[in-house]
C-alpha cells in the first residue's frame, strides 16, 4: 500500500522522507480519523535512532468513536510522547533533539 495521510503515514512521510507536509514541526501526537476507514482513528509519534534519523512510528489505533482529537492533549498524548522519547534516546537519538520534537 502507498503511504497515505493517516497519522502513521504522515510520520513516515514527514520525518522519514522529508516531505513538506507541514509549515512547521507539528504538535504531537499526530491525529487522524477516517482516512482509510470511516470507523478508525489513530495517534502517531516518530521514534528516532542513531543520527536522529527516523527509526519507526509509534501508533495507537482504535475506533473513531473512542479516539478523539481532544485526547491528544490528555494524559494519553503525554504518555505516547514520553514513550517515544525514551525509545528514541535508547535507540541512539540525542536527548536535546527529542526534547525539541516531543516538547514534554
Buried (B, 14 or more C-beta within 10 A) or exposed (E): EEBEEBBBBBBBBBBBEEEEBEEEEBEBBBBBBEBEEEEBBBBBBBBBBEEBEBBBBBBBBEEBEEBEEEBBEEEBBBEBBEBBBEBBBEBEBBEEBBEEBBEB
